Amino acid sequence: MYTIQRDTSKSRLIVALNGTWDYDGSMFWEDFQEAAHYAKCARAHFDVLFDHTLKPILPQHRTEKGTIMAVWCLENGLRKSANIVPSTIMRMQLQRITDRNAQFDYFKTREEAEAWLDEVSLLNSA
């Protein structure tokens, strides 16, 4: 299961991935794209807070879709993506998906992730 919330005051999506990978990936993708559109509002960018703490390691078919998602985000105004990850293995998987791009970072707690997202960045911060 998953939840996607929008914080339009910060142009931010908050995505929580919970439990098993039994949800429809195409429905998640549609929900994510729509939420990103609305999170941007009048700005040209958006941030994402991904909470992976309740997810098991990514299956291979999800990593392939994750790469497509990362590219879409970068092409559509992603400023920063903070990922809360429970394990080193998952962190390595996500770093491979994002090609170690500096716009994606990894944290152990939500507080650390939110603090990083709240920092001012010269990258796409118009």
Sequence and secondary structure as in RCSB ss.txt:
>XXXX:A:sequence
MYTIQRDTSKSRLIVALNGTWDYDGSMFWEDFQEAAHYAKCARAHFDVLFDHTLKPILPQHRTEKGTIMAVWCLE
NGLRKSANIVPSTIMRMQLQRITDRNAQFDYFKTREEAEAWLDEVSLLNSA
>XXXX:A:secstr
 EEEEEETTTTEEEEEEES S S HHHHHHHHHHHHHHHHTTSS EEEEEEEEE     HHHHHHHHHHHHHHHH
TTEEEEEEE S HHHHHHHHHHTTT TTEEEESSHHHHHHHHHS  STT  
